[in-house]
Amino acid sequence: MSSMDLPADTPRPRSRTARETAKARPATPLITWVTLALMTTSSVASLRAAPTMAVYGLACVFLYLVPAVVFLLPTALVSAELASGWPGGVYRWVSEGLSKPLGFLAVWCQFAMTIFYYPSLLAFVASTISYVIDPALASNGVYTAIVIMVLYWTGVWVSSRGTKALAGLSSWGLIIGTLVPGVVLVVLGMVFLGQGNASAAPMSASHLMPAWTGLASLVLIVNNFLSYSGMEMNAVHVSSLKNPAKEYPKSMFLAMGLVLLIFILPALAISWVVPADQLSLTAGVMQAFDAFFGHFHVGWLTPIAAVMLVAAALGGMLTWLAGPSKGLLEISRSEGYLPPYLQKLNKNGIQQNILVTQGVVTTVIALMYALIPNVSNVYWIFSTITTQVYLIVYLLMFVAAMRLRKLQPDHPRGYRVPALPLLCTVGLLASMAALVIGFVPPSQFGNGSVWAYVGVIAGGLIILGLLVPYAFLKLRKPSWRTQNADAPAAAGQGGGAA
């Protein structure tokens, strides 16, 4: 019987040190802390959010640093302790620390956030493709909705066939669609400024802080929380380090530095060449490439850059499409959280019914791009709802971590977080503040209805994040359990969606 199968009240020996725990573990392939940092960077970093922060020029440095300190760091370190002591992901962490129903809520929200994430990701893809066809399409809602639906359903068809080759797309996506375009963007920007061209956004020290426009200014920081989500996914690799207690913190600090560079420098480069009042939240990256390539008389490179960004985004979507839903499926089969229809697998062992049901909802959401005139506004709304739903996972995780340290202090852990209560408190307060502030419209919605904005965000959060899982818990029947509840399930590591 493995430690995963032991009841919570089983007597255990004294707490072991990280070195003793490492010796007691079965032999597993070791990885270096640098390798883990690069793995974490590849799962978190992306150019997709760069235009959102480029609007604020030099102030984007501050807007990225604050959530990194109060959210990214606590999430990375706390999830490392949980993963090194309780394999199985966020469902097991919350189930053991709080309760099984709350564990289901956590894994449900980890899955549900993708329902809004994929439309926003594919809206970015649609705007990028438009630069190969006709840049004017980037602001066309009908075109965006059609692209979202076609690409999503194509992804479902590909994923349902169980293509194993998709597993390697995430690492290539980091190189092809993030690192190379990001470096090119920054280098072109530096050469552009070096030639004496004026920056579109002021770069003086007085612009280091964002202009205060009331609570709407704080929404910018909240939107960046989702940019850092997914750090808990790589915490499962903490046991593969030679000396987790010393190497994991080094790995996370390196990853945080790399992620900040990938987020901040391209955002600055975009702000140097595209005026804020002309910047599209979905097509901003391509606007910058188009401007730089036009300035240097190599406009023929614009379609190539678009293809690289599209290939990486689609690769990421296909790689992650079945991940969170698989975790939800495995937990539901052992605990009976979903009806048998949603638990059925196709001949390739893929949870096709869940993907199709998710696709129907995604299609309805995609139609909003056709119905709401401003594509950037829709993109922001979906990004905010995604953040709100995912924040529930982190609220539960931080509370569970504190309770597990109190209820099971002697449980073997490969890594113990220094000052865990303090880190959990910081992360918990930051997540709660982000949840509340997320209901405040950002400054670019100044002319719209505040209550309409609040209603859409609240509706998405309450219906998808709370009412739907509550309904499943209330309606579930013993017959919904289709697998032995004691069977191990690797749920909750579907990962973040950056």
Summary of the structure (lengths in Angstrom):
residues: 498
radius of gyration: 22.4
end to end distance: 36.7
largest distance: 71.6
contacts: 1771
relative contact order: 0.21
helix: 73%
strand: 0%
